[in-house]
Amino acid sequence: MATPEDVRTDIARLDSQHVDFVKFWYDDHLGTAKKLSFDLAKAIITDSSAKGLKTVAHLFYLADAKA
């Protein structure tokens, strides 16, 4: 299972590779898969923004977008 520390490591690696943006999947495929935890999604957004990287999320539910 990934942790916020894993996220920091991954975002640092992506930043060193000079990516244009960070995209993550925040969806449960209509209930057929486990959704990424909110804490990890928040860590991705926070750490990417701190490095000046744009963040894009693939999501389906309006409630997730509002959160």
WOZI-V969337 format. One record per helix or strand of 2 or more residues. SS is the DSSP state (@ for helix, = for strand). FROM is the first residue (numbers start at 1). TO is the last residue. If there is no record, write none. Layout:
SS_FROM_TO, SS_FROM_TO
//
This chain:
@_4_16, =_21_26, @_38_50, =_54_59, @_62_66
//
